[in-house]
Amino acid sequence: MIALADMTERECSEAFVPGEVFDIAPTGAGRLSGARFAVKDLIDVAGSRTGGGNPDWRVAAPVAQTHAGAVDMLLAAGACLIGKTITDELAFSLEGENEHYGTPRNPRNPDWLPGGSSSGSAVAVAGGACDFALGTDTGGSVRVPAAFCGIYGFRPSHDAVSMHGVLPFAPSLDTLGWFARDAMTLQAVGDVLLPSAETAPIMEIRLCSDALDHVSPEVASAMLKAAEELATAEPVRLLETLSLDEVSECYRVVQGYEIAQALGWRLRQIAPRFAKPIEARFAGVWEISEDAYHSALAQRERLVCDLMERCPAGVATILPVSPVAFLPRGASGESLGEFYRVALGLNALAGLSGRPQVQLGMSGAGGAMACSLMGWRGDDRALLDVACSVSRPR
């Protein structure tokens, strides 16, 4: 293991797209004055091409004329933008590997993958290159790298944060999230990006007990320990109306069909050269029929209704975002396949229902994996309040 502070400048720079490190001064002063941030290479920065983690896509992309809406808000709040971070190709991955630009080094352990697709943003924060960073989260792309890198990550409620100037992937699932090394900074970013709203406080915290049937003993033990410290009510089971595999398949169909609709014409026009695993994933999206999509939407509605009953307003649910505490570099295809089967289902509980979820950071260098907390849709600020109240100093 290496401590976060031990990362060298060169190792931190590996989190950034080559040639995309810069210094864009704030346009105002406010909640984030003095903070430095980076953005995933799916997010527009004026004067730069949004490359999506793929050189062919980057060459074909126009130079952005304006910043993404969220970037403008952060600059106006006093933050300084320092660069664009590496992403898995067009966000179609959870591992954090990029064949073209290199795989950012996980600050917790250089032999572990950083998690993706917001890999560079997580590593830049964990390694100390910046105070916070923006990523996107469709199926876990903020939550998983936050967990693997041992930092805080937040997926907001769907449509809570503007996606203007962000490359779409699967629009009914896409969100713009962010990373920080401490809960207070995570909340400060939320104070800027989230809509102003009066929300009731979270009154109960429950463990999703049947999620533990699908994770490693190490991760299950970490979730049980978290429940001992945080839970205020009896556990709840969330995988009875739809099994984990059914949730995962529902997510796969909805995501795949929407990818084809959102990116299909550009994929055909540009014909980017993808790494083989990414190429295979994109090939699969063309096979999803409209009928299959509408069937998946009906399943999605069943899940949403079930979650409304089992996890109502004012309740936060303890969940793992990965079946394993880490993935080693060079993980086998079999282990990656099992990781995806479970991770997509776990993360789809929030994704398909549009709910916010916060991944808590590690309290130290050790430990298997910190837990996440999923809240009611729209209770983003209340969920960040809980994250601050339960977090220990790093």
Phi, psi and omega in degrees: 000148173236144178288153180303321184291347183275356179292136180279167177300321180295317180295321177296322182295338178294347177281346188256148174297131180306131180079005183242034171258127184209186183220096180257115187291153176296155178258358180200191178228151181169217188303331186247018181303130179091349181276150177245140181219162178230164181227144176298147183283038165242001191244128185292135169233125184305133179088359182234153174272140176270105191268345177060024177076013183223124184300320180294320177296320181297316180299321182280344184285142174287157173289126181296133180271338181222161174286154168302153183304318181294324178297316177302318181295320181290319177297320180293336179272006173104000182275154179251131181267126187249353178162175178252136187257155181294141174232153168302152189304119181048028174070015186267058182188157174241000184278320184102012180268144174220113184292334187272315186253354182098157181264118179305144184277127179291120182296337179287325181195120184294346179271358179258148170291151182278347188084152183216183007272352180275050188296311183296322180295318179296316182292321179300320179287311183298326180276354176089011179289334179208168183277326176207166180210149176269143171222179171244151180222113175253306181237018180128012190286352165257317187295317182291310178297328175299317180295314182294325182268357174076026181241181179271141176217146184228125169257115182282170172303148179300133181074006179285328181240137183302135174259012178298126180082017178243131180299123181287156178229286173231092196305327181283356180242340187293137170220159174256114182244186183206163182239151171204162178275346180218157185292329181295319178292320177304317180291322180298320176296319177298325178299330180275316190270331184278149178295146176291129181199145173272115179238144178291148179291157174283126187257337182225146172234126182235150174272134170279098191287324183283348173296332183289346177290348188243008184240168180294157177304324180296314180290319178300318179298319179295321179291321178295321177296318177299320180295323177300324184273328191247328189294139179240000181213173184295153178299161178230149177252127185245000186240045179251317176295314171235134177289167178303316180295324178291321177297315180298317180292320176301313178300315182302317182290313180299312180299311185299315180297318182289328174300314180299322180287320186281323188243354189306310184294325179287324176298318179291322183289315185275326184049057183293148176275114181258156166299152188305314180298322179290320178301317180296322180295316179294325178300326182290335184291334182287345183273354184272121183277164177295323178297318179297322179297314182291328174295319178294323178296324177294319176297321179301318181295323176298317180296315181300315180296320180295317180294326178298324180282317186275333180229073183285179178302143180088001180241134172247143185243129177282125181221149164273151177256357180212147177283346180230155181286336178198161170245127178287150170301139182078021179303144182291159177300324179295315181291325177293320179299317178292321176302312181296318182304316183276314184298319180296320178293316180298314183286337180288344176301314176282320185298311182291333181263358177071022185270156175281152177211134179244127173269123180281151179275165177285145178277350179197187183286334183271193178094152183285299182190134177288161181274168170245163177233126178256135182244186177285144179301125182098349181269036185300312183293322178295323179292321177292326175300316179296317179303319179292320186288332183262354186275140175268156174300145179285000000 
